């Protein structure tokens, strides 16, 4: 994490990529435990924290600059709310998990691409200075 204003978006994107990485591990664990009796699926909440960090009503630049990066972390939780149709109490649906894994991987690579673009912009600005 870089502590200068020029890297605000990069710092937030880094936090989002970290949360996506944690979510990937949780989904992979869910898939691995699809046949484990009593297992409850896990997921990661990051979007709620991000929404709270940038919903102050100001400009996005100001909100990102003022975001508390310490609270912008992915939190793993157990999903007890999902109805289990199985007699063994396991609530993992393999099709849903595979779809979530694919969606999460696309998000992760998009964030990495965004970080790369931000560095390219900074590099371009430094060349013209």
NORGINOR-V126784 format. One record per helix or strand. SS is the DSSP state (H for helix, E for strand). FROM is the first residue (numbers start at 1). LEN is the number of residues. If there is no record, write none. Layout:
# NORGINOR-V126784
SS_FROM_LEN / SS_FROM_LEN
This chain:
# NORGINOR-V126784
H_5_28 / E_42_4 / H_47_7 / H_60_6 / E_75_4 / H_94_35
